[in-house]
């Protein structure tokens, strides 16, 4: 199992939307997988 440091997670934001790239080729040994968590405000 691979552990990703919180400081290595990129956070992207637009009005009403926040996304975090939890796993990507820059912070992981996996080069073909990206996992993104997305939070939307109600009504967006």
C-alpha positions in Angstrom: 0.0 0.0 0.0 1.2 3.5 -0.9 0.7 6.4 1.5 0.5 9.9 0.0 1.5 12.9 2.2 -1.2 15.5 2.7 1.2 18.2 1.5 1.5 16.4 -1.9 -2.2 16.6 -2.6 -3.0 19.4 -5.1 -6.2 21.4 -4.4 -8.0 23.2 -7.2 -10.8 25.6 -6.6 -13.4 27.5 -8.6 -16.5 29.2 -7.2 -18.6 26.5 -5.6 -16.2 23.7 -6.5 -13.2 22.3 -4.8 -11.3 19.3 -6.1 -8.3 17.5 -4.7 -6.1 15.2 -6.8 -5.5 12.6 -4.2 -3.4 10.4 -6.5 -1.6 11.3 -9.7 1.7 10.7 -11.5 3.4 13.5 -9.6 2.8 12.0 -6.1 2.7 8.3 -6.8 4.6 5.5 -8.4 1.4 4.8 -10.4 1.8 6.6 -13.7 -1.6 5.6 -15.3 -4.1 6.4 -12.5 -5.5 9.6 -11.2 -8.0 9.8 -8.3 -9.8 13.1 -7.7 -12.2 14.0 -4.9 -14.7 16.7 -5.8 -16.9 18.8 -3.5 -19.8 20.9 -5.0 -21.8 23.5 -3.1 -25.5 23.1 -3.4 -26.9 24.7 -6.5 -23.7 24.7 -8.5 
